[in-house]
């Protein structure tokens, strides 16, 4: 396999993912709409391109890590990426978008002889930095197997079905994340208001049935009042909206998702927390209970 990869989107997640690829020995070209976010990678071994079309020239695999489906579509089909790729190249979309959008992109790229995987991730910036991301891939099995060495630098990849399945799994993941953040916030407030030691509380639950990464990491964030964004509230809302849209298409009702989405909307709206880490839902809970922010 060629060792040439292009990565489009070097934001909170894309930047550490790029560093993992460089460390694994891949020849990497990067592009970001805000060039300043890609610039640090030039001194670390990556080539920084002036346009997405320039970035993908000659690449065997193109990774997109962009804001949403509309941005992915624009970069692929309006900014020259699809036209610049040679037949047989593979686009690996690691953004979080709608399953229907992923299927549409796969179909349009296939008409040009370009392969496609939708492969969104979970694990946040810490997982991206450590190369331990959970990667949920949708697409042809042979295409997935061919791309497996690319995934290995970034985390653990599992194919969960045909095109769109990776995005569907990510929506399910985000449902669990959003609801669990709400549960951890309520548990944290309950223990704190009752006079318990929050560090000891999390340690006591470690390894038990209620333990989770969200309890340990975001519970500590809530206790410390540290809401520097790893996963932003606005992005969580986008994912919850996509979950509800998919549920509507499937004619099913997801009441917990709908409730937690409304609470995140309140946090982003009247409380002005849209750019905070999604663990800042704790602030919304404090406000709901007329308690001061910590």
ABEGO torsion letter per residue (X at the ends): XBABBBBBGBBAAAAAAAAAAAAAGBBBBBBBABAAAAAAAAAAGBBBBABAAAAABGBABBBBBBABAAAAAAAAAAAGAAAABBBGBBBBBABBBBAAAAAAAAAAAAAAGBBBBBBBBBGEAAAAAAGABBBBBBEBAAAAAAAAAAAAAAEBBBBAEBBGAAAAAAAAAAAAAAAAAAAAAAAAAAAAAAGBBAAAAAAAABGBAABBAAAAAAAAAAAAGBABBABBAAAAAAAAAAAAAAAAAAGBBBAAAAAAAAAAAAAABAAGAAABBAAAAAAAAAAAAGBBBX
